[in-house]
Amino acid sequence: MLKYPEVKLLGFSDLDINRAQECVQDYGGKVYDTLDEILDDPDVGMVVNLTIHSAHAEVIRKCLEAGKHVHTEKPISMTSEEAWGLGELAEEKGLRLSSSPITYMGEAQDAAWSLIESGKLGTVRLAYAEVNHGFIEAWHPNPQPFYDLGVLWDVGVYPLTLMTAFFGPVRRVLGYGKILKKDHATMNDESFSITTPDYYMGILEMASGVTCRLSANFYAKLSYQGGSLEFHGDKGRLKLGDFQNFHAPVEFGEYGEPYRKVIHTGMGAEKNTEFSRGVQDMAAAIIERRPNRSSPTQAAHVIDVVTALLESMKTGGFVAVDSDFKPPVPMNYAYSVEGDK
C-alpha cells in the first residue's frame, strides 16, 4: 500500500498495542491507542478495518457515523440485513464503503474476466469453483476461530465474489455441508473438536444463465492451486489456476484443441496477492470522482448468497436470492493468448 501515490498511511491501532507499534516500526505513521482516537483525527479520511469478522459491522458503522470512508476485510457483516444497512448508511452520509475480497482486481483474474467478456468462449453456461484450504492448524497457531466461522464464510466468499463480478447476481442456490474430520490438534498439540461443517458444496443458478458448482473445504491439502475455477462456454473453455494469486496460471482452449497459455502482466509478480489494491482503488475513485469497483451492494449480495446456502443446507431444497447490484468493471490489464496473432 505504501507505493500507491493516492494513499498516505497515517498509523495503526490494535487491541494489542504491541502489534500496532510493530507495524509503525515497519511501515511508519503513528500508534493510535483506540478507534475513537482515529475517528477524532481530522487528517484521517479513510479507515481500513482488519478486525475479527464478528466486529466488522460494528466498526464499519462507527467509522461511517464519524464521517470516514471505510475499506473492510470480508465479510462485510454476518447478516444480510446488517450488510445492506451499512451500504445504505454510507450512501446517506455521502461516504465510500468497499469490502474484500477484491481479487477480481488481480492481473490473472482480470485476464480471465476480460477473455470471457471478449466472447472467445461463446456463451458461458457452466462454471466450477473449488477451494481446497487444508487444515488450518498446519499454518495458524490459533485455528479454532476459523473452523468455528466455517470455510464458506472464510474463503468460499472469494470465488463467490469472482463469479458475481464476472456474471452478475445469483438467483437461487442449493447447499450441502458436512463435517469431514471432527477432531484436531493445534501446533502445541492441544486437542479440539469442530462443530461447523468443514466441507460445503453449492449449486448456484445465476441471472445471466450460468450454473456454477461451488465446493470449499478445510480438509484437502492446501497447495499453490488451492482454489481453481473453470469456465465452459459454447465455443471454448478457460482455467483460472487460483482464485486469489494475482500471478496464477490462466489457460484457454477451443473445443477439440489443446489448452494454450494466457500471458498476463501479473505472471512475474513478486507477491501472490496485493490485498491493498482495494484500498488503492477506492482512494483513486475518490480522487477521480468515479464509483469504486468494490461496492457495498455486491458485498451484501454475496452475504445473501452465503446465508441462502446455509439455509438450503437445513431445508434440503433450493433457496431464492432476490437482491441485485451493479457489477464492477474490469481493470483491463494487458493479456494475450499464446499462439494468437
Buried (B, 14 or more C-beta within 10 A) or exposed (E): BEEBEBBBBBBBBBEEBEEBBBBBEEEEEEBBEEBEBBBEBEEBBBBBBBBEBEEBBBBBBBBBEBEBBBBBBBBBBBBBEBBBBBBEBBEEBEBBBBBBBBBBBBBBBBBBBBBBEEEBBEEBBEBBBBBBBBBBBEEEEEBBEBBBBBBBBBBBBBBBBBBBBBBBBBBBBBBBBEBEBEEBEBEEEEEBEBEBBBBBBBBBBBBBEBEBBBBBBBBBEBEEBBBBBBBBBEEBBBBBBBBBBBBBBBBBBBEEEEBBBBBBBBBEBEEBBBBBBBBBBBBBBBEEEEBBBBBBBBBBBBBBBBBBBBEBBEEEEBBEBEBEBEBBEBBEBEBEBEEEE
